[in-house]
Amino acid sequence: MTKTLPETFSVQDDFPAVDYDQWRSVVDQALGGAPFDRKLVSRTYDGVDVQPVYTSRDEGQLEDPLGVPGFTPFVRGSHLLGQAQCGWDLRQEFCHPDPAATNRSILRDLQGGVTSLRLRFDAAARNGLDPSTDSGATLAGSDGIMIYCVDDLDQVLAEVQLGAMQVTMDAGAAFLPASAILVGLWQRRGLSPSDARGAFNADPLATLAREGKLPTSASDALGLLADLAKWTSQRFPGVTAVGVDTTPYHDAGATATQDIALGAATAVEYLRAMTAAGLDVDTAARQILFRIGIGTHHFLAVAKLRAARQVWSRVVEASGGSRQAQEMRIQTRTADRVLTRHDPYVNLLRNAVAIFAAGVGGADAITSVPFDARIGLPDDFSRRVARNTVHVLQEESHLHRVVDPAGGSWFIDQLTEELAAKAWEIFQETERQGGMLSALTKGWVSQQIDSAFQQRATDIARRKKGITGVSEFPDLAQDRVTATPPDLDALRSAAADRIAKKPTIATDALASATDKMSAAVTAASDGATIHQLAGGLGFQVGSGESVERLTLRGFAEPFEALRDACDAWEAKHGHRPRVFLANFGPVAHYTARATWSKNFFEAGGFEVIGNGGFEGADAAATEFGKSGAAIAVICSSDKIYPDVVPQAAARLKEAGASSIVLAGHPGDNEQAWREAGVDRFIYVKCNVLETLREVLRQCGVLENGVLA
């Protein structure tokens, strides 16, 4: 019989509205008395509760539930039309030590759609050194481009149309000498100040946090920052002088709210220095460009960017700045802490998630990180994939054509508000510590980050926070991705030869010059090296404050260290340390735990030997003896364990097992099974990392946590 459909159809009539209280009543019934907050409410590492559902009722709890893109507090973005007019600024990083190789990469990336550049000077240049000194020769080519003078930078940027291209720098403590070198190149190319585009990124506090020291006092560094900002604001309308890079804190383990707060506190420190030098608040605020790391929790990342703009707007307003000056310019970068060395192809997905979050969160510029960045210098293929990830999200997904992609999400709006509130509290506490510089030098910043990271570290160790391809679902058969390092000796020799041929430029007067930046530009144009410029400004290695250095805490590193140890063991012995699965009973009884146990031990780098199950302990012991394994894992169901475990443990020990592991929580049977020969238990929520370390030590792979 054919059913006749009605002429009109109303969803509202067939599905009547249900309010939150009705929904909650049904959920509570389904939970059967289990606590709602424990089962369905999660908590971020910032202490923000995330509810299972958000409705319009949550909107009424917000201070400004609507907001408008392009207007204060800029929660929904700094531009009226978002990025719809011109798309995202794809700002790629370059750090190959060879200037010629870097130039080739730049030209390829520009042809591939990159729209701005970030140049990372090497460790020598960042400290105001070059290969002419012993310290500089040691640091030359390390972690950056060997740029020491205008000629080097000219080679790096050969054939680049500087008037149409933003060039930003990462020059560490040597930001003023590096800025002088860039301006010297602009002048050499005949670029007018009004046409220059870029960012000098003076950020001495981030350098102090990342390196643990400065080649000058912090007060002198802040003075140079203020001088540079004042000089830049008067001459280059399209250039910013100051950067606030929060990635040192983020990669060291900071939470989202700490990231926001420490960035705001750093910016306030710079605002004070700039206004003390004579700049008004509006001009000073417009000289600042923020750089924020993005992880793989995309909702949290979106809310973090929104909350950061809200906090910064509040800071500038409290400082007396205008509405226009409250706009926050943000460059994002995929955080190093979420990237892995093992199974790096998964980084393609992590990077895509981070870029998506950055776009939805309203970032002005986006840096897409090559998937092999944690292994070594990226190759052409990985760089191409990195930039094309952005292009897919723009050109094929049209994400940038939506003014506010997160608009209308009660969840994100609520999360934004809560992050902003907590970040403001941390910011105020930082100010009570005497400001960001004082908080760094007292060790307060590192203490706060360490404390916040502990819970995350525990969750990673227990696999509550899994790392795909490393702590979860590893592929031990996958060939390791390697990177061929450049010939640093040859590059250092060539750089030293170039420096030796350059004339000595008098820079003694720089420190006392009324206009330090103009004097530095003149000297740089005459051929002065970054070392000569820094020396003239009074740079001296080890002369400034020192703090506890913030180091990268890669989430995967503890597990990757175990994998590295097992790889070395395999290279030495011809095989990995082995684990034998002693599966008992029908397939349905052992499959789940056997699969889970295989994943468990492979996360530590073990070769896991499986089988189709055994009827009795003798058969299992026989096969174990043939396997060459030292560890046996008994896998079955709780129903079978009482009959199997005592015999199996005894027979496996007799067959040569140095350790017996039981898959599953022992419950009330722990003592009995230990007496039967079981040495340890593995189960959901156990400390996976520590268990793997213990087993590897027992196998002789590790001694005191390091490779035997």
C-alpha positions in Angstrom: 0.0 0.0 0.0 1.4 3.4 -1.0 1.5 6.0 1.7 0.6 9.5 0.6 2.9 12.1 1.8 1.5 15.4 3.2 1.7 18.5 1.0 3.6 20.3 3.6 6.2 19.0 6.1 7.1 20.7 9.3 10.2 19.6 11.2 8.9 21.5 14.2 5.6 19.6 14.3 7.2 16.2 14.0 10.2 17.0 16.2 9.0 19.3 19.0 11.6 21.5 20.7 13.4 20.0 23.7 14.9 22.3 26.3 18.1 21.6 28.2 16.3 20.4 31.3 14.4 17.8 29.3 17.6 16.6 27.6 19.4 16.5 30.9 16.7 14.4 32.5 17.0 11.8 29.7 20.8 11.8 30.0 20.7 11.3 33.7 18.4 8.3 33.3 20.7 6.8 30.7 23.7 7.2 33.0 21.9 5.1 35.6 23.1 7.1 38.6 26.7 7.7 37.4 27.8 11.3 38.0 27.2 13.5 35.0 30.2 15.7 35.6 32.6 12.7 35.6 31.2 10.9 32.6 30.3 13.7 30.2 32.2 16.8 31.3 35.8 17.1 30.3 38.4 19.6 31.6 41.1 21.3 29.7 44.6 21.8 31.1 43.6 25.3 31.8 40.9 24.1 34.2 38.0 25.0 31.9 35.1 22.5 32.0 33.9 21.5 28.6 30.2 20.5 28.6 28.8 17.8 26.3 26.3 20.2 24.7 25.9 23.9 24.4 22.7 25.8 23.6 21.4 29.3 23.3 21.1 29.4 27.1 24.9 29.7 27.2 24.8 32.8 25.0 23.2 34.8 27.8 26.2 34.1 30.1 28.6 35.9 27.7 29.6 39.6 28.2 29.3 40.2 24.4 27.5 37.2 22.8 27.5 38.8 19.3 30.4 41.0 18.5 31.3 42.1 15.0 34.3 41.2 13.0 36.6 44.2 12.6 35.5 45.9 15.8 36.7 45.8 19.4 37.4 43.6 21.1 38.2 41.9 17.8 37.1 38.4 19.1 35.7 37.6 15.7 38.6 38.8 13.8 40.4 42.1 13.0 38.8 42.6 9.6 35.3 43.4 8.6 35.4 40.9 5.8 37.8 38.4 7.5 40.3 37.1 4.9 37.8 37.1 2.1 39.3 40.0 0.3 42.9 38.8 -0.1 43.1 35.4 1.5 45.6 34.2 4.1 49.2 35.4 4.2 51.2 32.2 3.7 54.4 33.0 5.6 57.0 30.3 5.3 60.1 29.9 7.3 63.6 29.4 5.9 66.6 28.2 8.0 69.0 26.3 5.6 72.5 27.5 6.6 73.6 28.0 2.9 72.4 31.4 1.6 72.4 30.0 -2.0 70.3 26.9 -1.0 67.9 29.1 0.9 67.5 31.4 -2.1 66.5 28.4 -4.3 64.0 27.3 -1.7 62.5 30.8 -1.5 62.1 31.1 -5.2 60.4 27.7 -5.4 58.1 28.6 -2.6 57.2 31.9 -4.1 56.4 30.2 -7.4 54.3 27.7 -5.3 52.1 30.4 -3.8 54.0 31.6 -0.7 53.2 35.3 0.0 55.7 36.3 2.7 59.0 35.1 4.2 60.5 34.6 7.6 64.3 34.3 7.7 65.9 32.7 10.7 69.4 33.8 11.2 71.9 31.1 12.5 72.9 30.8 16.1 76.1 32.8 15.6 74.3 35.8 14.0 71.5 35.7 16.6 74.2 36.3 19.2 75.8 39.0 17.3 78.7 36.8 16.1 80.2 35.6 12.8 82.8 33.0 11.8 85.7 35.4 12.5 85.5 34.6 16.2 86.0 31.2 17.9 82.5 31.2 19.4 81.0 32.4 16.1 82.8 29.7 14.1 81.4 27.0 16.4 77.8 28.4 16.1 77.9 29.3 12.4 75.3 27.5 10.4 73.6 26.1 13.4 69.8 26.4 13.3 69.5 29.1 10.7 70.9 30.9 7.7 74.5 32.1 7.6 73.6 35.8 7.1 76.3 38.1 8.4 76.2 41.2 6.2 74.2 42.9 3.4 75.9 40.8 0.7 74.8 37.6 2.4 71.2 38.8 2.7 71.3 40.0 -0.9 72.2 36.5 -2.0 69.4 35.0 0.1 66.9 37.3 -1.5 68.2 37.3 -5.0 65.5 37.8 -7.6 62.9 38.5 -4.9 60.7 41.5 -5.6 61.0 43.1 -2.2 58.5 45.8 -2.8 55.8 43.2 -3.2 56.9 40.9 -0.5 56.9 41.0 3.3 60.2 39.9 4.7 60.3 39.1 8.4 63.2 38.1 10.5 64.1 36.0 13.4 67.5 37.4 14.5 67.3 36.7 18.3 69.2 39.2 20.4 70.9 40.8 17.3 67.6 42.2 16.1 68.9 45.7 15.7 72.1 44.8 13.7 70.0 42.4 11.6 67.4 45.1 11.0 70.2 47.4 9.8 71.3 44.8 7.4 67.8 44.4 5.9 67.4 48.2 5.6 70.8 48.3 3.9 69.5 45.8 1.4 66.3 47.8 0.8 68.5 50.8 0.1 70.8 48.9 -2.2 67.8 47.7 -4.2 66.4 51.3 -4.4 63.3 50.5 -2.4 61.6 53.6 -1.0 60.6 53.5 2.7 57.0 53.7 1.8 57.2 50.5 -0.3 59.1 48.4 2.2 57.1 45.6 3.8 58.2 43.4 6.7 58.8 42.9 10.4 62.1 43.2 12.3 60.6 41.2 15.2 62.7 42.6 18.1 61.8 40.2 20.9 64.6 40.0 23.5 62.4 38.4 26.2 61.5 35.5 24.0 65.2 35.1 23.2 66.0 35.2 26.9 63.4 32.5 27.6 64.5 30.3 24.7 68.3 30.7 25.0 68.5 31.3 28.8 70.8 34.3 28.2 71.4 37.5 26.2 74.7 39.1 24.9 73.7 42.3 26.6 71.7 43.3 29.6 67.9 43.0 29.4 67.5 46.7 30.1 69.9 47.6 27.2 68.0 45.1 25.0 64.7 46.8 25.8 66.3 50.2 25.1 67.5 49.0 21.7 64.0 47.7 21.0 62.5 51.0 21.8 65.0 52.8 19.6 64.2 50.5 16.8 60.5 50.9 17.2 60.7 54.7 17.3 63.0 54.8 14.3 60.8 52.4 12.3 57.5 54.2 13.1 59.0 57.4 11.8 60.3 56.0 8.5 58.6 52.8 7.4 54.8 52.8 7.5 54.6 49.2 6.2 57.1 47.7 8.7 56.7 46.6 12.3 59.7 46.6 14.7 58.6 44.5 17.6 57.6 40.8 17.8 55.9 38.9 20.6 56.7 35.2 20.1 54.8 32.9 22.5 56.1 29.7 20.9 59.0 29.3 23.5 56.4 29.1 26.2 54.0 27.0 24.2 56.6 24.5 23.1 57.9 24.2 26.7 54.5 23.0 27.8 52.4 26.1 28.5 48.6 25.9 28.5 46.5 28.0 26.2 45.8 30.6 28.9 49.5 30.8 30.0 50.3 31.3 26.3 47.9 34.2 26.0 48.9 35.8 29.4 52.6 35.6 28.9 52.3 37.0 25.4 50.3 39.9 26.8 52.7 40.5 29.7 55.6 40.5 27.2 53.8 43.0 25.0 53.2 45.2 28.0 56.9 45.2 28.9 57.6 46.3 25.4 54.9 49.0 25.5 56.4 50.4 28.6 59.9 50.6 26.9 58.5 52.2 23.8 56.3 54.8 25.6 59.3 55.6 27.8 61.2 56.4 24.6 58.6 58.8 23.5 56.1 56.8 21.5 52.4 57.2 22.2 50.5 54.1 23.1 48.7 53.9 19.7 52.0 54.0 17.8 53.7 51.6 20.1 50.9 49.1 19.9 50.8 49.1 16.1 54.6 48.2 16.2 53.8 44.8 17.7 53.3 41.6 15.7 52.3 38.5 17.7 53.4 34.9 16.8 51.4 32.1 18.4 51.9 28.3 18.3 48.9 26.2 17.3 48.4 22.6 18.4 46.1 19.8 17.4 43.1 20.6 19.6 41.4 22.7 17.0 38.5 24.0 19.1 40.9 25.1 21.8 43.2 26.6 19.3 40.4 28.6 17.7 39.3 29.9 21.1 42.8 30.7 22.1 43.3 33.1 19.1 40.0 34.7 19.8 40.7 35.0 23.5 44.2 36.5 22.8 42.6 39.3 20.8 40.1 39.9 23.5 42.9 40.1 26.2 45.1 42.3 24.0 42.2 44.7 23.3 41.6 45.0 27.0 45.4 45.6 27.7 45.6 48.4 25.1 42.4 50.0 26.3 43.6 50.0 29.9 46.9 51.5 28.6 45.0 54.4 27.1 45.0 53.2 23.5 42.4 53.9 20.9 40.0 51.4 19.4 42.1 51.2 16.3 45.2 50.4 18.3 43.5 47.5 20.0 43.7 45.4 16.8 46.0 42.4 17.3 48.0 41.1 14.4 48.7 37.4 14.6 51.0 35.0 12.8 50.5 31.4 13.7 52.8 28.4 13.4 52.2 24.7 13.9 53.7 24.0 17.3 56.9 21.9 17.4 55.7 20.1 20.5 53.0 18.2 18.6 55.2 17.1 15.8 57.0 13.7 15.8 60.2 12.3 14.5 58.8 8.7 14.2 56.0 8.2 11.6 56.4 11.8 10.5 53.8 11.4 7.8 51.1 11.8 10.5 52.5 15.3 10.9 50.8 16.1 7.6 47.5 15.6 9.4 48.6 17.5 12.6 49.7 20.4 10.4 46.4 20.4 8.5 44.4 20.6 11.8 46.6 23.4 13.1 46.2 25.4 9.9 42.5 24.8 9.8 42.2 26.1 13.4 44.4 29.1 12.6 42.2 30.0 9.6 38.9 29.6 11.6 40.4 31.5 14.5 41.2 34.5 12.2 45.0 34.5 12.0 46.5 37.1 9.7 49.5 35.1 8.6 49.9 31.3 8.7 53.1 29.3 8.7 52.7 25.7 7.5 55.4 23.4 8.9 56.9 20.6 6.7 56.1 17.2 8.0 59.9 16.3 8.4 60.8 19.5 10.3 61.6 17.7 13.5 64.0 15.4 11.7 66.2 17.8 9.9 66.1 20.4 7.2 63.0 20.0 5.1 63.4 18.9 1.5 61.6 20.3 -1.6 58.8 17.7 -1.4 57.9 18.3 2.2 58.0 22.1 1.6 55.6 21.7 -1.3 53.2 19.6 0.7 53.3 22.1 3.5 52.3 25.1 1.4 49.8 23.1 -0.6 48.0 22.2 2.6 47.2 25.8 3.0 46.2 26.1 -0.6 43.7 23.2 -0.3 42.0 24.8 2.6 41.9 28.1 0.7 41.4 27.3 -2.9 39.4 24.0 -2.6 37.7 24.3 0.7 37.2 28.1 0.5 37.7 28.4 4.2 39.0 32.0 3.9 35.8 33.1 2.1 33.8 32.9 5.2 34.1 36.0 7.3 33.8 34.3 10.7 33.8 30.5 10.2 33.3 29.9 14.0 30.4 32.4 14.2 27.3 30.9 15.8 29.1 28.3 17.8 27.9 28.7 21.4 30.7 26.3 22.5 33.5 28.3 21.0 32.1 31.5 22.2 31.8 30.2 25.8 35.3 28.6 25.6 36.7 31.9 24.3 35.2 33.8 27.2 36.5 31.4 29.8 40.0 31.3 28.3 40.1 35.1 28.2 39.0 35.3 31.9 41.6 32.8 33.1 44.3 34.3 30.9 43.6 37.7 32.4 44.1 36.3 35.9 47.5 34.9 34.9 48.4 38.2 33.2 47.6 40.1 36.4 49.6 37.7 38.4 52.6 38.1 36.1 52.3 41.9 36.6 52.2 41.4 40.3 55.5 39.5 39.9 57.0 42.7 38.6 56.3 42.2 34.9 57.4 39.7 32.4 61.2 40.4 32.7 61.1 40.0 36.5 58.9 36.9 36.2 61.4 35.3 33.9 64.5 36.2 35.9 62.9 35.0 39.2 62.1 31.7 37.6 58.4 32.2 38.1 57.5 31.6 34.5 59.3 28.3 34.2 57.8 27.2 37.5 54.3 27.9 36.3 54.9 26.1 33.0 56.5 23.1 34.7 53.6 22.8 37.1 51.0 23.0 34.3 52.8 20.5 32.2 52.9 17.7 34.9 49.3 16.6 34.3 49.7 16.5 30.6 52.9 14.5 30.9 51.1 12.0 33.1 48.3 11.7 30.6 50.8 11.1 27.8 52.6 8.5 29.9 49.3 6.7 30.6 48.1 7.1 26.9 45.1 9.1 28.0 46.4 11.5 25.5 47.6 9.3 22.7 50.1 10.2 20.0 49.2 8.5 16.8 52.1 6.6 15.2 54.2 6.8 18.3 52.4 5.9 21.5 49.3 4.6 19.6 49.3 2.5 16.4 53.0 2.6 15.7 54.3 1.1 12.4 57.7 -0.5 13.2 58.1 -1.7 9.7 58.0 1.8 8.2 61.3 3.0 6.9 62.7 5.9 9.0 62.6 9.3 7.3 66.0 10.8 7.3 67.5 14.2 6.3 70.9 14.7 4.8 72.6 17.5 6.7 74.6 20.1 4.8 78.3 20.2 4.8 78.7 22.7 7.7 82.5 22.5 7.6 82.5 23.7 4.0 79.9 26.3 4.5 81.7 27.6 7.6 85.0 27.8 5.7 83.4 29.7 2.8 81.7 32.1 5.2 84.9 32.7 7.1 86.7 33.5 3.8 83.9 36.0 2.8 84.2 37.7 6.2 88.0 37.8 6.0 87.9 39.6 2.7 85.5 42.3 4.0 87.0 45.6 5.1 86.9 46.5 8.8 84.2 49.1 9.4 84.5 51.4 12.3 81.5 50.8 14.6 82.8 52.1 17.9 80.6 55.1 17.9 77.3 53.1 17.6 76.8 52.7 21.3 77.0 56.5 21.9 75.1 57.5 18.8 72.0 59.5 19.3 70.3 57.7 16.4 71.7 54.2 16.7 69.6 52.6 14.0 70.6 55.2 11.3 74.2 54.8 12.3 73.9 51.1 12.1 72.3 51.2 8.7 75.1 53.4 7.4 77.7 51.0 8.7 75.8 48.0 7.3 75.6 49.6 3.9 79.3 50.2 4.0 79.9 46.5 4.5 79.9 46.0 8.3 79.2 42.5 9.5 76.6 41.7 12.1 79.5 41.0 14.5 81.0 44.4 13.9 77.6 46.1 14.4 76.9 44.1 17.6 80.3 44.9 18.9 79.8 48.6 18.3 76.5 48.3 20.3 78.3 46.7 23.3 77.3 43.1 22.7 79.4 40.6 24.8 78.5 37.0 25.1 77.5 36.2 28.7 77.2 39.8 29.8 73.5 39.9 30.3 71.0 38.2 32.6 70.7 34.5 32.6 67.5 32.5 33.4 66.4 28.9 33.3 66.2 28.1 29.7 62.9 26.9 28.3 63.4 23.8 26.3 61.1 22.1 23.8 58.9 19.4 25.4 57.8 17.3 22.4 54.8 15.3 23.4 56.2 12.2 21.7 59.8 12.5 22.9 59.5 10.1 25.9 58.2 7.3 23.7 60.5 8.2 20.8 63.4 7.8 23.1 62.4 4.2 23.7 61.9 3.6 20.0 65.4 5.0 19.4 66.9 2.7 22.0 65.2 -0.3 20.4 66.4 0.8 16.9 69.9 0.9 18.2 69.5 -2.5 19.8 68.3 -3.9 16.5 71.3 -2.4 14.7 73.6 -4.1 17.2 71.9 -7.5 17.6 70.1 -7.9 14.4 66.6 -7.9 15.9 64.4 -5.9 18.2 63.8 -6.9 21.8 60.9 -9.4 21.6 57.7 -10.0 23.4 55.7 -13.2 23.1 51.9 -13.1 23.3 50.6 -16.2 25.1 47.0 -16.2 24.0 44.6 -18.6 25.6 41.1 -19.8 24.8 38.8 -19.1 21.9 39.6 -16.1 19.7 36.8 -14.0 21.2 38.4 -14.3 24.6 41.9 -13.1 23.8 41.7 -10.9 20.6 40.9 -7.6 22.3 43.7 -7.9 24.9 46.2 -9.4 22.4 45.6 -6.5 20.0 45.8 -4.0 22.8 49.0 -5.6 24.2 50.6 -5.6 20.7 50.0 -1.9 20.4 51.2 -1.4 24.0 54.7 -3.0 23.4 55.2 -1.8 19.9 54.9 1.8 21.3 58.1 1.0 23.1 59.8 -0.4 20.0 59.4 -4.1 20.8 58.8 -6.8 18.2 55.6 -8.5 19.3 55.2 -12.2 18.3 51.5 -13.2 18.0 49.8 -16.5 17.5 46.4 -18.1 17.0 46.0 -19.0 20.7 46.7 -22.1 22.8 44.6 -24.7 24.5 47.1 -25.3 27.4 50.2 -24.0 29.1 52.5 -26.6 27.7 51.8 -25.6 24.1 52.3 -21.9 24.9 55.6 -22.7 26.7 56.9 -24.7 23.8 56.2 -21.9 21.3 57.6 -19.3 23.6 60.9 -21.3 23.7 61.1 -21.1 19.9 60.3 -17.4 19.7 63.6 -16.0 21.0 61.6 -13.6 23.3 62.4 -12.8 26.9 59.0 -11.4 27.8 55.7 -13.3 27.8 52.3 -11.6 27.9 49.3 -13.8 29.0 46.2 -12.7 27.1 42.7 -13.9 27.6 39.5 -13.0 29.4 38.9 -12.4 33.1 36.6 -15.5 33.0 39.4 -17.8 31.9 42.3 -16.3 33.9 41.7 -18.1 37.2 42.2 -21.5 35.4 45.0 -20.4 33.1 47.3 -17.9 34.9 48.8 -20.2 37.6 49.9 -22.9 35.2 50.8 -20.6 32.3 53.0 -18.4 34.4 54.9 -21.3 35.9 55.4 -23.1 32.6 56.5 -19.9 30.8 59.0 -19.2 33.5 60.3 -22.7 33.1 60.6 -22.2 29.4 62.9 -19.2 30.0 60.7 -16.2 30.3 62.5 -13.5 32.3 59.3 -11.6 32.9 55.6 -12.6 32.8 53.1 -9.9 32.1 49.3 -10.2 32.5 47.1 -8.2 30.2 44.2 -6.8 32.3 43.7 -5.4 35.7 44.3 -8.0 38.4 41.7 -6.8 40.8 41.5 -8.9 43.9 43.7 -11.6 42.4 46.9 -9.6 42.2 48.6 -11.2 45.2 47.7 -14.8 44.1 48.9 -14.2 40.6 52.1 -12.6 41.7 52.8 -15.7 43.8 52.1 -17.8 40.7 54.9 -15.9 38.8 53.3 -12.9 37.2 55.7 -9.9 37.4 53.6 -7.0 36.2 50.2 -6.1 34.9 49.2 -3.9 32.0 45.8 -2.4 31.6 44.0 0.8 30.5 45.1 3.8 32.6 48.3 2.1 33.8 51.6 4.1 33.3 52.5 2.8 29.9 55.7 4.8 29.6 57.2 3.7 32.9 56.2 0.0 32.3 58.0 0.0 29.0 61.0 1.6 30.6 61.1 -1.1 33.3 60.8 -3.9 30.7 63.5 -2.4 28.5 65.8 -2.1 31.5 65.1 -5.8 32.4 65.9 -6.8 28.8 69.2 -4.9 29.0 68.2 -2.3 26.4 68.3 0.6 28.9 70.5 1.3 31.8 69.3 4.1 34.1 67.1 5.4 31.4 69.7 5.5 28.6 70.8 3.1 26.0 72.8 0.2 27.4 
